[in-house]
Amino acid sequence: MISFALNAAGMMTALAILFLLTVYLLAKLNLFFTILEEGTAVAIMRSAGGFDHFIMKWNGHYLNDPRQPWYNPGPSAWEVLGVHPDNADQPPSIYRFPVYWLAPVWRMLEHFGIYYYGLYPFKQVHSYTFDWTEQRIKEGTNDYEPWHRVARTSFIYVKRFSYWVRLLAAEDEDNIPLDLDYLLTVMVNNPYKALFSIGDWLARTIADANNRAKTFTGASTFEDMTKERTKRDQAQVNEFSSNVLQINDNVWTEHGLGGTRESYGVTVAAVSLVEVALAGENRQVLAAATTAKIVAKKNAEAAVETAEGAAKAVKIAADAEKYAVDTVYSEIERHGAEGIAIRQLDSIVKAGDKGNQIIWANNPILDAVREFMRGFRTTPPSPPSATNS
């Protein structure tokens, strides 16, 4: 009896392992099942043609599925929504499980990212060619570099994902061509709109972002753009990012289209300027010219500061002189002749400071000496007596 129970348990374990391996292999081939990473979604198509539904794996989020009883007609169909008010996890689906008494098994599979989508070949996973422009760690360094590849894919990121964008030869305010590298961090707020309302949602979003980047660059100098790049390292809000983020609500290129959020189902979450470089074949010449311009601008600013400083010094000296004059002459008015003498002495001191020879006319001291000497000359001296030789 014990042996039979052990054999039965061993057989059930073997069958369970075989079942899981089979499901995994089918999911890898997108047959009946598919595998989803966290923060991604896949579109399921009917073999007869046309879209059927989406499956999404993103903890704390769910899709506004029009097939479900919780469907909200306010937001668009297939909009990515937050936590369902009735369930902290993803809400239950009445279409998800083919055999409902096996629901615990399906939920266990979904915990590992394996989802049942329907009966193949009547239902199939949608696949398409996607032009990836990602970033990756440069080999042997800690720096990032762009990684471009074109690949066949069956999923779409709904969570935030950063794409490396390169804008070439965008002219600045001085008609100098600049190459810009920036990261466009995007989240898909409606996978249906992104995949089926527009041919290539990423290419169109990048085109709209580049259009705003060109407009901003055209109203800026090379030095301004370099400062915007520095703000990224200092985690400061910069005008370049704010300018590009406007495409969420208005793409500006097509009147009445609205923004990417409503028209493409795509929201640009962040924009980060990675590099600003001079463009074109004459890059070295442009670099030298631009450097010379910046140096000249700095010199001009320094000259202005020097001139302003000299002007301030002159004004201060003039104000001081005026104060001195006002003070001295007020004293002159108070003391009369004595005040005039004080003023004359002050002038002599100042003139002597400049190394000048001083000739003082109307000198009150000399006048006093003359008066003193005149007292000795009241009686004229007698002429000497004549002597006969």
RAFEN-V807502 format. One line per field, one symbol per residue. phi: phi as a letter, one per 30 degrees, with the letter a starting at -180 (. if undefined). psi: psi as a letter, one per 30 degrees, with the letter a starting at -180 (. if undefined). burial: + if it has 16 or more other C-alpha atoms within 10 Angstrom, else -. Layout:
phi: ???
psi: ???
burial: ???
This chain:
phi: .dddddddddddddddddddddddddddchcibbcbddibbbcccdddjjdcacbbcaeibbcddddcddecdddddiddcddddcadcdddcdcdcdbddceedddddddcicbdclddcdbbddbadbcdbcbbddeibcccbdbcacbdbbbbdcddbccdcbcchdddecicdbcccbcccbbccadddddbcbdbddddddddddddddddddcbcedddddddddddchcdcdedddddddecadicbdidicddddcibcddabbdcbbbdcjdcdddddddddddddddddddddddddddddddddddddddddddeddddddddciddddddddddddeddddciddcccdhddddeddeddddddcdcdddddddbcc
psi: eeeeeeeeeeeeeeeeeeeeeeeeeeeeghjellkklkgllkkklkffklkdllkkjjkgllkijfflfgkjfdllkgkklakkffkfaklkkffekejffgeeeeeeefeggkkkfajkgfklkkllkkjkiaklkkkglglllkjkkklklglkkflkkkkkkkjkhjkafggkkkkkklkjjkkjfjfeeefffkejeeeeeeeeeeeeeeeeefglleeeeeeeeeeeeghlkleeeeeefffefjfffjkffaleeeefgkkjelkjjekklklleheeeeeeeeeeeeeeeeeeeeeeeeeeeeeeeeeeeeeeeeeeeeeefeeeeegbeeeeeeeeeeeeeeeffgglkkjjlhjfeeeeeeeeefffhekkkklkkkkk.
burial: ----------------------++-++--+++++++--++++++++----+-++++++--+++++----------+++++---+-----++----++--------+--++--++++++----++++---+--+++----------+-------+++++++++++++++++++---++++++++++++++++++++-----++--++++++++++++++-+++--+--+++++-----+-++--+++++-++------+++++++++++-++++++++++------+---+-------------------------------------++-++------+++++----+-----------------------------------------
